[in-house]
């Protein structure tokens, strides 16, 4: 991706993180909201306008460039051995999930029974695995990109799949913050591919919301898991009734 596009994409993420809208940008640039949307869609921002938008966010253009560079060098996936190491230690897996969700060490110890030495040990291992940078004061800087994902059918994905079967679907999904939707139909191969692309787009929307909420206090954020699955399947309960092909 050309650097100009990367920089503007980074700017859009920064706007969301600061909870600024295109309307806010339009007021800062003395333009209509439609004009701002067009500038972003065409990725056509002058240096002067870029500087004005950075001023709205109270950052420098250099800060934006640094954020872009950090993102371009971030991890998108761990190796099989790295995931195996994390999945094999429940404390390490817990700390990994927490730091990926921007928890501090003190918040982890407040919520779970891990001691300070145990937390530091786990953070040091994550630093060695290059998942984080462990900073003075046991502060954490993530080294993963926003599209970071566990390996398909890897050790951690398999670990959580087993727990999903046991625990996730135990709910009746009747509360306001829960939703279970099951649909069944007959799709062509082309329609199947189209719908899979829509599911991936929905995952990107979730990641963007997750990034935008990362700056909120922990008490305003709640662990949320979304399971999206799609496969050819015709209700196994009817299998015995099928005629031989």
C-alpha positions, 0 to 999 in steps of 0.5 A: 500500500502506498505511504499516502494511503497508509498515512490517511488510514492511520489518520482515520483510525486516530480520528475514531480513537479520539471519537472525532467525526467527519463533521468535526473535521469539516468544522476544523477545515471550514468545509462541508461534511460531504467534501471531507468524506470525498477527500478521505475517500479519494485519499487526497489531503494536502499537507496543510489540511493534514496539519489542521486535522492533526491539530484537531487531534492535538498531535503532530504529523510526526506522531501520525507517521510514527504510529503508521510505522509502528503499525507496519512493523506490528505482528499479525500472527504468531508462530505455531511454537509461540502459540503452543507455549502460550496455550500450554500455560493457563496463567500466560494465556490469561495475561496474553488475552488481557494485555491484548485487550489493553488491561494494565498489570494492576487491573489483571491482579485486581480481577484475578488471583495472579500475584505480582511476581506471576504477572511479571513472569508472564509479561516477561515471557510475552516480551521475549515472544515479541508480543509486547514491549515490557516498559519501566513500571511494568507498563505494556506496549503492544507490538501487534497490528489491529488485524492480529489473529490467532493461527487458523486451527492453531493451538490457541484457536483449538483451545478456545474452540473446546471451551466454546463447545463446553461453555459459550453456548450454555447461555440462552442468549436472552439478555440485552447484551447477547444475541444468537442468530441461526439461519439456514438456506441454499446458496450457490458457490458464488453467493457463499463467497460473497457472504464470507466477504461480508463476514470478514468485513463485519470482523473488521468493524468489530476490530475498529470498535474495539480499538476505538473503545481501548481508551475507555476506563476498564469498568466501561468495557466488557469482555465480548466474544463473537463467534461467526461460522459458516459451512456446508451443513444439512442438519446431521439429525436428518442424516439417517433419512437421506437417500444414498447419492 
